[in-house]
Amino acid sequence: MSDRRVAPTDTTVPGPHGPVVIRIYHPESPSGAGIVWIHGGAFHSNDIDVPEANWVSQRFAEAGIAVVTVDYRLAKDGIHYPVPSDDCMAAWHWATERSELGVAANGWHVGGGSAGGTLAASVSMQARDGLARMPRSSVLVYPVLHSEIPAPSAALAEKLRSLPEVQLGPEDDGEWINLNYVGDRALLTEPYAFPAHGRQEGMPPTLIINSDLDHLRASGEAYAAQLAAAGVDTVVIREVGSLHGHLNQPESPEAHRTVRRMIEWLTPSELVGEPHEPPLPPTL
């Protein structure tokens, strides 16, 4: 992979809560694929300049993938769900319906890391429900799909016990993070807020890459099982040796492996399965 940087363009698109800032990466040699990519940060921090947004988007663009990153409003200063989700939907509508980036409507994927994976899965679910064009696929990296993280497997629990406390990630703060995001305990089971609580039938093909040494891996694994049980073409990968948020460590081999995996998935290939066709009407 080259180190040739792509000069991005910042602009705004209309949204239900006011203009939404996006950053566009135009590839020099377009492959025809595009992705709306959403950064993480526990819903209340980070922006489109962090490596998980900018460095990853640069690597995508170098591989010929058009990228739109979303500087969604963060869950702070009185802002809660659905505002961040609505901002991401506004960017998705613009990319798939009004942009002129040389990507066909059926060539757009949606993805993100951590809380960005949550928001990306929400975009896919809303699209599945007819509120937007369907993504070609979802790409979810160390995502948080449950408001209450499932119990870890025995193998994961053993790994977590061996980690220093400083590397365990946001487990102790998870309840506060998720409640801060929705602002109302009754919304913790709202499917568009935490998609694991919703119906999975008809979702687009999905790539899930979990961090290995991460209690949130249990959420990604459980969600992958839900998708597979619903008949959705699903690939789930454990990035060996990685901690939560490893895409914010571009110097790490784990971050580079994850980016290569995503590029292989996004660049037109046989890896991505097919979205489900609408069910046939019942015969009389």
C-alpha positions as CSV (number, residue, x, y, z in Angstrom):
1,M,0.0,0.0,0.0
2,S,1.5,3.4,-1.0
3,D,1.9,6.4,1.3
4,R,0.6,8.8,-1.4
5,R,-1.8,11.1,0.4
6,V,-5.1,12.2,-1.0
7,A,-6.1,15.8,-0.4
8,P,-9.7,15.7,1.0
9,T,-12.4,18.3,0.7
10,D,-14.6,19.5,3.6
11,T,-18.2,20.6,3.0
12,T,-21.6,20.4,4.6
13,V,-24.8,18.6,3.7
14,P,-28.3,19.3,4.9
15,G,-29.6,17.4,7.9
16,P,-32.7,17.5,10.2
17,H,-30.7,19.2,12.9
18,G,-28.8,21.6,10.7
19,P,-25.8,21.3,8.3
20,V,-23.7,18.2,8.8
21,V,-19.9,18.5,8.2
22,I,-18.5,15.8,6.0
23,R,-15.0,15.2,4.5
24,I,-14.7,13.7,1.0
25,Y,-11.7,11.7,-0.2
26,H,-11.5,11.5,-4.0
27,P,-9.4,8.6,-5.2
28,E,-6.9,9.3,-8.1
29,S,-7.8,5.9,-9.6
30,P,-11.4,5.1,-8.8
31,S,-12.4,1.5,-8.4
32,G,-16.1,2.3,-8.5
33,A,-16.5,1.5,-4.8
34,G,-17.4,4.1,-2.1
35,I,-17.9,4.1,1.6
36,V,-19.5,6.4,4.2
37,W,-17.1,5.9,7.0
38,I,-18.0,6.9,10.6
39,H,-15.5,7.4,13.5
40,G,-15.9,6.1,17.0
41,G,-15.3,7.7,20.4
42,A,-18.0,6.4,22.8
43,F,-20.5,8.7,21.0
44,H,-19.2,11.7,22.9
45,S,-15.7,12.3,21.6
46,N,-13.3,12.3,18.6
47,D,-13.8,13.8,15.1
48,I,-12.9,13.3,11.5
49,D,-9.2,14.2,12.2
50,V,-8.4,11.1,14.4
51,P,-6.5,8.3,12.7
52,E,-9.6,6.0,12.8
53,A,-11.2,8.6,10.5
54,N,-8.5,10.3,8.5
55,W,-5.8,7.7,8.3
56,V,-8.2,4.9,7.4
57,S,-9.9,7.2,4.8
58,Q,-6.5,8.0,3.3
59,R,-5.8,4.3,2.9
60,F,-9.2,3.6,1.4
61,A,-8.7,6.4,-1.2
62,E,-5.3,5.2,-2.1
63,A,-6.9,1.9,-2.9
64,G,-9.4,3.6,-5.3
65,I,-12.3,3.8,-2.8
66,A,-14.3,7.1,-2.6
67,V,-14.8,8.0,1.0
68,V,-17.2,10.3,2.8
69,T,-16.5,10.7,6.6
70,V,-19.1,12.2,8.9
71,D,-18.4,14.8,11.6
72,Y,-21.6,14.0,13.4
73,R,-22.8,15.9,16.4
74,L,-21.5,14.3,19.6
75,A,-23.6,13.2,22.5
76,K,-22.7,16.1,24.9
77,D,-24.0,19.5,25.8
78,G,-27.6,18.1,25.8
79,I,-27.3,16.3,22.5
80,H,-28.5,12.6,22.5
81,Y,-29.8,10.0,20.1
82,P,-31.2,10.3,17.5
83,V,-29.2,13.4,16.6
84,P,-25.8,11.6,15.8
85,S,-27.7,8.8,14.0
86,D,-29.7,11.4,12.0
87,D,-26.5,13.2,11.0
88,C,-25.0,9.9,9.7
89,M,-28.2,9.2,7.8
90,A,-28.0,12.7,6.2
91,A,-24.5,11.9,5.0
92,W,-25.7,8.6,3.7
93,H,-28.6,10.2,1.8
94,W,-26.2,12.7,0.2
95,A,-23.6,10.2,-0.8
96,T,-26.0,7.7,-2.3
97,E,-28.5,10.2,-3.9
98,R,-26.9,13.5,-4.6
99,S,-23.1,13.2,-4.7
100,E,-21.1,13.2,-7.9
101,L,-18.3,10.9,-6.8
102,G,-18.5,8.4,-9.6
103,V,-19.9,5.6,-7.4
104,A,-23.1,3.9,-8.6
105,A,-25.9,3.9,-6.1
106,N,-25.4,0.1,-5.5
107,G,-21.6,0.6,-5.0
108,W,-21.9,2.4,-1.7
109,H,-20.9,0.7,1.6
110,V,-21.3,2.0,5.1
111,G,-18.9,1.4,8.0
112,G,-17.3,2.6,11.1
113,G,-15.3,1.8,14.2
114,S,-16.6,1.3,17.7
115,A,-19.5,3.8,18.2
116,G,-19.1,4.5,14.5
117,G,-19.8,0.8,13.9
118,T,-23.0,1.2,15.9
119,L,-24.0,4.2,13.8
120,A,-23.2,2.4,10.6
121,A,-25.3,-0.6,11.6
122,S,-28.1,1.8,12.4
123,V,-27.9,3.3,8.9
124,S,-28.1,-0.2,7.4
125,M,-31.1,-1.1,9.5
126,Q,-32.9,2.1,8.6
127,A,-32.1,1.5,5.0
128,R,-33.4,-2.1,5.3
129,D,-36.6,-0.6,6.6
130,G,-37.1,1.5,3.5
131,L,-35.8,4.9,4.9
132,A,-32.8,5.1,2.5
133,R,-31.0,3.2,-0.3
134,M,-29.5,-0.1,0.8
135,P,-25.8,-0.3,1.4
136,R,-23.8,-2.8,-0.7
137,S,-22.5,-3.9,2.6
138,S,-21.8,-3.0,6.2
139,V,-18.3,-2.9,7.6
140,L,-18.2,-2.9,11.4
141,V,-14.9,-2.7,13.3
142,Y,-14.9,-3.5,17.0
143,P,-18.6,-2.3,17.1
144,V,-20.9,-1.8,20.0
145,L,-24.3,-3.3,19.0
146,H,-25.8,-4.0,22.4
147,S,-26.7,-1.5,25.1
148,E,-25.6,-4.2,27.6
149,I,-22.6,-6.2,26.4
150,P,-23.1,-9.9,26.4
151,A,-21.0,-12.1,28.6
152,P,-17.7,-13.0,27.1
153,S,-16.9,-16.5,25.9
154,A,-14.6,-18.6,28.2
155,A,-11.7,-17.9,25.9
156,L,-12.2,-14.2,25.8
157,A,-12.8,-14.0,29.6
158,E,-9.4,-15.8,30.1
159,K,-7.6,-13.3,27.8
160,L,-9.2,-10.3,29.6
161,R,-8.1,-11.6,33.0
162,S,-4.5,-11.6,31.8
163,L,-4.6,-7.9,30.6
164,P,-3.4,-5.0,32.8
165,E,-6.4,-2.9,34.0
166,V,-5.2,0.1,31.9
167,Q,-5.7,-2.0,28.7
168,L,-9.2,-3.3,29.5
169,G,-11.0,-0.4,27.8
170,P,-14.2,1.3,28.7
171,E,-16.0,-1.7,30.3
172,D,-16.6,0.1,33.6
173,D,-17.9,3.2,31.8
174,G,-20.1,1.3,29.3
175,E,-23.4,1.8,31.1
176,W,-22.7,5.5,31.4
177,I,-21.5,5.8,27.8
178,N,-24.6,4.1,26.4
179,L,-27.1,5.9,28.6
180,N,-25.4,9.2,27.8
181,Y,-25.8,8.4,24.1
182,V,-29.6,7.8,24.2
183,G,-30.4,10.2,27.1
184,D,-33.3,8.1,28.2
185,R,-33.1,4.6,29.7
186,A,-36.2,3.5,27.8
187,L,-34.3,4.0,24.5
188,L,-31.5,1.5,25.5
189,T,-33.4,-1.2,23.6
190,E,-34.4,1.0,20.6
191,P,-33.1,-0.9,17.6
192,Y,-31.9,2.1,15.6
193,A,-29.8,3.1,18.7
194,F,-28.4,-0.4,19.4
195,P,-29.1,-2.6,16.4
196,A,-28.7,-5.9,18.2
197,H,-32.1,-5.3,19.7
198,G,-33.8,-5.3,16.3
199,R,-34.8,-7.7,13.6
200,Q,-31.8,-8.7,11.4
201,E,-33.6,-10.3,8.4
202,G,-32.8,-8.5,5.2
203,M,-29.7,-6.7,6.4
204,P,-26.9,-6.2,3.8
205,P,-23.9,-8.5,3.7
206,T,-21.7,-7.6,6.7
207,L,-18.0,-7.7,7.6
208,I,-17.3,-7.6,11.3
209,I,-13.7,-7.2,12.5
210,N,-13.4,-7.5,16.3
211,S,-10.4,-6.5,18.4
212,D,-8.9,-9.6,20.0
213,L,-8.2,-8.3,23.5
214,D,-11.5,-6.4,24.0
215,H,-14.5,-7.1,26.1
216,L,-16.6,-5.4,23.3
217,R,-15.6,-8.4,21.1
218,A,-18.5,-10.2,22.7
219,S,-21.0,-7.8,21.2
220,G,-19.5,-8.1,17.7
221,E,-19.5,-11.9,18.0
222,A,-23.1,-12.1,19.3
223,Y,-24.3,-9.7,16.6
224,A,-22.6,-11.8,13.9
225,A,-24.4,-14.8,15.2
226,Q,-27.7,-12.9,15.0
227,L,-27.1,-11.9,11.4
228,A,-26.1,-15.4,10.4
229,A,-29.2,-16.9,12.1
230,A,-31.3,-14.4,10.1
231,G,-29.7,-15.6,6.8
232,V,-27.5,-12.6,6.3
233,D,-24.2,-13.2,4.5
234,T,-21.7,-12.4,7.3
235,V,-18.0,-12.6,7.8
236,V,-16.5,-12.2,11.3
237,I,-12.8,-11.9,12.0
238,R,-10.8,-11.6,15.2
239,E,-7.8,-9.3,14.7
240,V,-5.3,-11.3,16.7
241,G,-3.3,-9.3,19.3
242,S,-5.3,-6.1,18.9
243,L,-6.9,-3.9,21.6
244,H,-10.1,-1.9,21.3
245,G,-9.6,1.1,19.0
246,H,-6.6,-0.3,17.2
247,L,-7.4,1.7,14.1
248,N,-6.3,4.8,16.1
249,Q,-2.8,3.3,16.2
250,P,-1.7,3.5,12.6
251,E,1.8,2.4,13.5
252,S,0.6,-1.0,14.6
253,P,0.6,-4.1,12.4
254,E,-2.9,-4.9,13.6
255,A,-4.3,-1.6,12.2
256,H,-2.6,-2.2,8.9
257,R,-4.0,-5.8,8.7
258,T,-7.5,-4.5,9.4
259,V,-7.3,-1.9,6.7
260,R,-6.1,-4.4,4.2
261,R,-9.0,-6.7,5.1
262,M,-11.5,-3.9,4.6
263,I,-10.0,-2.9,1.3
264,E,-10.1,-6.5,0.1
265,W,-13.8,-6.5,1.0
266,L,-14.6,-3.1,-0.4
267,T,-12.7,-3.4,-3.7
268,P,-14.9,-5.2,-6.2
269,S,-14.3,-8.9,-5.5
270,E,-16.1,-12.1,-4.8
271,L,-15.8,-11.7,-1.0
272,V,-19.0,-9.8,-0.5
273,G,-22.2,-11.8,-0.7
274,E,-25.4,-10.7,-2.2
275,P,-28.2,-8.7,-0.5
276,H,-31.4,-10.6,-0.2
277,E,-34.1,-10.1,-2.8
278,P,-37.6,-9.1,-1.5
279,P,-39.6,-12.2,-0.6
280,L,-41.9,-13.6,-3.2
281,P,-45.6,-13.0,-2.7
282,P,-47.4,-16.1,-1.3
283,T,-49.0,-18.3,-3.9
284,L,-52.7,-19.0,-3.7
